[in-house]
Amino acid sequence: MPERVESLAGTIGPVVASLGLELFDLELSGTGSARVLRVVVDREGGVDLDAITAATEAISPALDQVAEEGGPVLAGPYALEVSSPGLERSLRRPEHYRGAVGDTISVKTRTPEGAQRRRGRLVAADDDEFTLETDGEPERIAYDDVTQARTVFEWGPPPRPGGANKRKKKKEAVRR
């Protein structure tokens, strides 16, 4: 996190913790009057609209109070957005990856050969890198090589082993 956003996390983190929430992510984007402070909160079992509302109502005055006291402040206008990480959550920090172990993720990396995109199951994560399993093969990837990563929500039950081949054989048998 950039220094200014980290100092804001020091203000916002305890506020959301007092509501039983976790500060999942914090992002400041845009310039001038088009700046947006995005606060992403979470808790075990997920967050509902009431939790998002309570967090918004607590964060806004806390930021105003810190500004009055001369603490880390966002000078000028900005919009405050508070949300949940959602089903397909961005993975930015090692703790995000550790929380997603066992999930399917999509990862975009930069390599000397160019950008690569991979999709697989996240099987391990530590402070420096994570292990992505694709087609049964594990691959260690350093966080420094990642340009974008997110969990992937898969609709419905997982496909049955051999299910596609059985349907194909049935279709061929019907055609004969």
C-alpha positions in Angstrom: 0.0 0.0 0.0 1.3 3.5 -0.7 2.2 5.5 2.4 -0.8 7.7 2.4 -3.2 4.8 2.1 -1.3 2.9 4.8 -1.8 5.8 7.2 -5.5 5.9 6.3 -5.6 2.1 7.0 -4.4 2.9 10.5 -7.4 5.1 11.0 -10.0 3.0 9.3 -8.9 -0.5 10.5 -9.8 0.1 14.2 -13.1 1.7 13.2 -14.3 -1.3 11.2 -12.8 -3.7 13.8 -15.1 -2.2 16.4 -18.0 -3.2 14.2 -16.8 -6.9 14.0 -15.4 -6.4 10.5 -12.0 -6.8 8.9 -10.4 -4.2 6.7 -9.9 -6.4 3.6 -8.5 -3.8 1.3 -8.1 0.0 0.8 -7.5 1.8 -2.4 -7.3 5.5 -3.4 -7.7 6.2 -7.1 -8.4 9.1 -9.4 -7.2 12.7 -9.2 -8.6 16.1 -8.3 -12.3 16.1 -7.5 -12.7 12.6 -9.1 -10.8 10.8 -6.3 -12.4 7.7 -4.8 -11.4 6.1 -1.5 -12.5 2.4 -1.8 -12.8 0.6 1.5 -13.4 -3.1 1.3 -14.6 -4.8 4.5 -15.3 -8.5 5.3 -16.0 -10.9 8.1 -16.4 -14.6 8.5 -19.6 -15.6 6.8 -19.6 -12.4 4.6 -21.1 -9.0 5.1 -24.6 -7.8 4.4 -26.0 -4.4 3.5 -26.5 -3.5 7.1 -22.8 -4.1 7.9 -21.8 -2.0 4.8 -24.1 0.8 6.0 -22.7 0.7 9.5 -19.2 0.8 8.3 -19.8 3.8 6.0 -21.5 5.7 8.8 -18.6 5.0 11.1 -15.7 5.6 8.7 -16.8 9.0 7.3 -16.9 10.8 10.6 -13.7 9.1 11.8 -11.9 10.4 8.7 -13.4 13.9 9.4 -12.2 13.8 13.0 -8.7 12.8 12.1 -8.6 15.6 9.6 -9.6 18.1 12.3 -6.9 16.8 14.6 -4.2 17.2 11.9 -3.8 13.4 11.3 -3.5 11.6 7.9 -6.0 13.4 5.7 -7.3 13.4 2.2 -7.0 17.0 1.2 -9.8 18.1 -1.1 -12.9 16.3 -2.3 -13.2 12.6 -2.6 -15.9 10.0 -2.7 -16.1 7.2 -0.1 -17.1 3.8 -1.3 -17.5 0.9 1.2 -18.2 -2.6 -0.1 -17.6 -6.3 0.4 -14.9 -8.2 -1.5 -17.6 -10.0 -3.4 -17.6 -13.5 -4.8 -14.6 -12.9 -7.1 -12.3 -11.0 -4.8 -9.0 -9.3 -5.7 -5.9 -10.8 -4.2 -3.3 -8.1 -3.4 -1.5 -9.1 -0.2 -0.1 -12.4 1.1 -2.9 -12.7 3.7 -5.5 -12.5 0.8 -3.8 -15.5 -0.9 -3.6 -17.4 2.4 -7.4 -16.8 2.9 -8.1 -18.2 -0.6 -6.1 -21.5 -0.3 -8.2 -24.2 -1.9 -10.0 -21.8 -4.2 -9.8 -21.5 -8.0 -7.9 -18.3 -8.9 -7.0 -16.4 -12.1 -3.5 -14.9 -12.1 -1.9 -12.5 -14.6 1.9 -12.4 -14.4 4.7 -10.5 -16.1 7.7 -12.5 -17.3 10.6 -11.7 -19.5 8.6 -13.5 -22.3 5.6 -11.2 -21.7 2.4 -11.3 -19.8 0.8 -14.7 -19.0 -2.5 -15.6 -17.6 -3.1 -18.8 -15.6 -6.1 -20.3 -13.9 -5.8 -23.0 -11.3 -6.3 -24.1 -7.7 -4.4 -22.1 -5.1 -2.8 -24.8 -2.9 -0.4 -22.8 -0.7 0.7 -19.3 0.1 3.5 -17.8 2.3 4.9 -14.3 2.7 6.9 -14.3 -0.6 5.1 -16.6 -3.1 2.2 -18.9 -3.6 1.6 -22.3 -5.3 -0.8 -22.6 -8.1 -1.9 -26.1 -9.3 -2.9 -26.3 -13.0 -3.6 -29.7 -14.6 -2.2 -31.4 -11.5 1.1 -29.6 -11.8 2.2 -27.2 -9.0 3.9 -24.0 -9.9 5.5 -21.5 -7.4 4.8 -17.9 -8.3 6.4 -14.9 -6.6 4.0 -12.0 -5.6 6.4 -9.6 -7.3 5.6 -11.2 -10.7 1.8 -10.8 -10.3 0.1 -7.9 -12.0 -3.4 -9.1 -11.2 -5.1 -11.9 -9.3 -8.6 -12.8 -8.2 -10.6 -15.7 -7.0 -12.9 -17.3 -9.6 -16.5 -18.1 -8.6 -17.6 -21.3 -10.4 -21.4 -21.8 -10.9 -22.9 -25.2 -10.1 -21.4 -28.4 -9.0 -17.9 -29.4 -10.3 -18.0 -31.5 -13.4 -18.0 -35.3 -12.9 -14.9 -37.1 -14.0 -15.5 -38.5 -17.5 -18.9 -36.8 -17.8 -18.1 -35.0 -21.0 -16.8 -38.2 -22.7 -19.9 -40.1 -21.6 -22.2 -37.5 -23.2 -20.1 -37.5 -26.4 -20.3 -41.3 -26.6 -24.1 -41.2 -26.1 -24.5 -38.7 -28.9 -22.4 -40.8 -31.2 -24.4 -43.9 -30.4 -27.7 -42.1 -31.1 -26.4 -40.9 -34.5 -25.6 -44.5 -35.6 
